[in-house]
């Protein structure tokens, strides 16, 4: 085998390893989200919010909440999007979602962005700033401006 071919194989293997690590990290984040905040079904969301809110599917279609589809085809909604005590949707979710969706992010990426340490927030997670919309919106704008 020529050295160029060996390099191509080595590069392909390195790429596959990087993709596998990325997939494992994403899976670990979903498990962490489920453990810390819960992953709610549409029925769970509807029961939490009660009749004064549209159904979960409608809220998701309006981008007021974000969900992630499972391999089984179910859509689950991370619990941090809801004020459990007030039985309400956190309005900041829709604001962040609109900004990020306009920039081409997918729902699952936005949801994971909330739980990853963020430099704009000095290593804190955006999810820890749900009650501080000014800082949270500054963080999402800074992250979008740094992507090129």
N, C-alpha and C positions, 0 to 999 in steps of 0.2 A: 504494500500500500504506500502510495506517495505521501509525503509529509502534508501536503495540502488537504488530502482526503482525511488524514488523521485529525487535522485541525477542525475540519467540518464536523466530523463525528464528535469530537470533544466539545465543540461549540453547541451542537445540537443536544448533547447530553446535559451540558450546563444549563441550557435553556429549559429543558424538561424538568430538571431538578428545581429550578427557580419557580416554574409554574406549579409544581407539586407543593413547594413550600408556601406559595401564595394561597393555594386552595386550602391547605391545612390551616393556615392562619385565619382565613375567612371563616372556615368551619368553627374554629375555636372561638372567634368573636360571636358567632350566632349562639353557641352554647353559653357563653358568658352573658349575652343579652337575655337569653331565656332564664338563666339562673337569677340574675340580678333584677330584671324588670318584668319577666314573663313575656311569652309570645301568645297573644290572644287570638282566638278564632273570631270570625265575624259575629257569631252568636254571643261570645264573651263580651265583645265590644258593645253590641246592641243591649245586652243586659246591664252593663256598666253605665252606659249613657242614658238609658231609658227612652221613653217615647218622645221626649222633647227634642231629640236629635234624629236626623235621617239615619237610615241603616248604614252599617260600616261600608258596604260596597259603594254607596252613594258618596259618603265622605271621602273615600279613596278616589273615586272618579273625579271629585271636585278638588283633589289634592289637598284636602284639609288634614288627612292622615296618610301615612305611607305603609304599604305592606310588602311582604316578600312571599313569593310562591314557593311551596315545597315541591319536592320531586313527585309527591302524590297529587299535586295540583291544588292543594289547599292554600289559601292566603292567610298569613299570620301577621299580626300587628304588634310590634314591640310596645310594651306597656308604658314606656317613658313618655309616650305621646299624649298620655292622659293624666289629668289631675284626678287621682283616685278619690280623694276626699270630697271634691266638688262634683264628681261624676261628670266631668267636662273634658273636651278636647283642648289641649294647650294650643292657643292661637299661633305661637311662635313656630310651630311645626310647619304650618302652611306658608309662612313667610320664608323660612329657610328652604323649604321644598321648592317654592317658585323660583327663587334665585338660582338654586342648584340645577333644577330641571331646565331652566332657560340656558344654562351653561352646558347642557348635554349630559349631566349626571343621571344615572338610573336610580330608581327608588332604593335598591339594595345598597348602593354606594353611599347614598345620603344617610341611610339608617346606620351604616357602619361608621361613617364619619363622626356621628354623634358620640361614639364610644371609644374613639381612639385619641390618645394624647395629642394635644394640639399646641404647636409652638406659639401661636398668637395668644393662647391662654396660659402661657408659661408651663406647658406640659400637662395641664388639666384637660379633662375631657369636655367637649361641648355639652354633653348631657348634664353636666354639673352646673351649667349656666342657663338652664331653661327659664329661670326666674329673673335673668339679667339679659333682656333682649338686645340691649345696646352692645354689650360685649360679644354676645353670640353672633349677631349679625356682622359685627366687625371681623370676627374670626372667619365666617364663611366667605365674606368678600375678600379677605386677605388670602385665603386658600385658593379662591378662584383666580385671583390676579397672579398667583405664583405658578399656576398651571399654564404651560405653553406648548 
